[in-house]
Amino acid sequence: MGELRRLLRADSQQPSDGRAALIRCPPHTLTQLRTLNEAEIITLYTPVVPHSPSATLVKNMDPFEPLGRALPRPVRHVPFRMDVGMTELHPYFLSASGVVVVVVCATENVLSHNPEAFERQLKFARSIRSQVEKDASMISVPVVLLAIVGDGEDQEAHELAVRDFPVVVTLHDYTPLSLERAVQAVFG
């Protein structure tokens, strides 16, 4: 039980470099996430962003491919473009989902390319969550927000902006090791 309390600590818990922190997750949801049926599909929505400066991925690899590989069940990886947002195709991937994971990335290298990147990704994440909430057949499907908030001056504001999500994991970066640790924090 002490381990569960440690994982569910208040919003002020901060991840250190390369670490993931499970900021918020209701106990029943955490149990559900850690005991998924083998047939359940995880739908993973990720923003189209440049590689993390500290990552050593091949150039044509999606920077979130290591996240998809680390997830414990079959994954349907669906990228989204910040300049386009939600399209008519994005909701079609939800119906087969046992879990929905949405990534928002507000690191310095992403924000330097697009200062509105965080707000646009958050709008997309809220749209996905809304689609799940309004579908009665998905009432028990958890939506996990993986917030890569960097370690800059806007980190606290970004963490506060995602308070309306029931399951939130924060990271400072999106290196493969950090993404693997995020999976461990959520799925055990």
WOWO-V780481 format. One record per run of one state. SS is the DSSP state (helix for helix, strand for strand, loop for the rest). FROM is the first residue (numbers start at 0). TO is the last residue. If there is no record, write none. Layout:
ss:SS from:FROM to:TO
ss:SS from:FROM to:TO
This chain:
ss:loop from:0 to:0
ss:helix from:1 to:6
ss:loop from:7 to:18
ss:strand from:19 to:23
ss:loop from:24 to:25
ss:helix from:26 to:33
ss:loop from:34 to:39
ss:strand from:40 to:46
ss:loop from:47 to:63
ss:helix from:64 to:69
ss:loop from:70 to:73
ss:strand from:74 to:79
ss:loop from:80 to:88
ss:helix from:89 to:92
ss:loop from:93 to:95
ss:strand from:96 to:104
ss:loop from:105 to:106
ss:helix from:107 to:112
ss:loop from:113 to:115
ss:helix from:116 to:133
ss:loop from:134 to:134
ss:helix from:135 to:137
ss:loop from:138 to:140
ss:strand from:141 to:147
ss:loop from:148 to:153
ss:helix from:154 to:160
ss:loop from:161 to:165
ss:strand from:166 to:170
ss:loop from:171 to:174
ss:helix from:175 to:186
ss:loop from:187 to:187
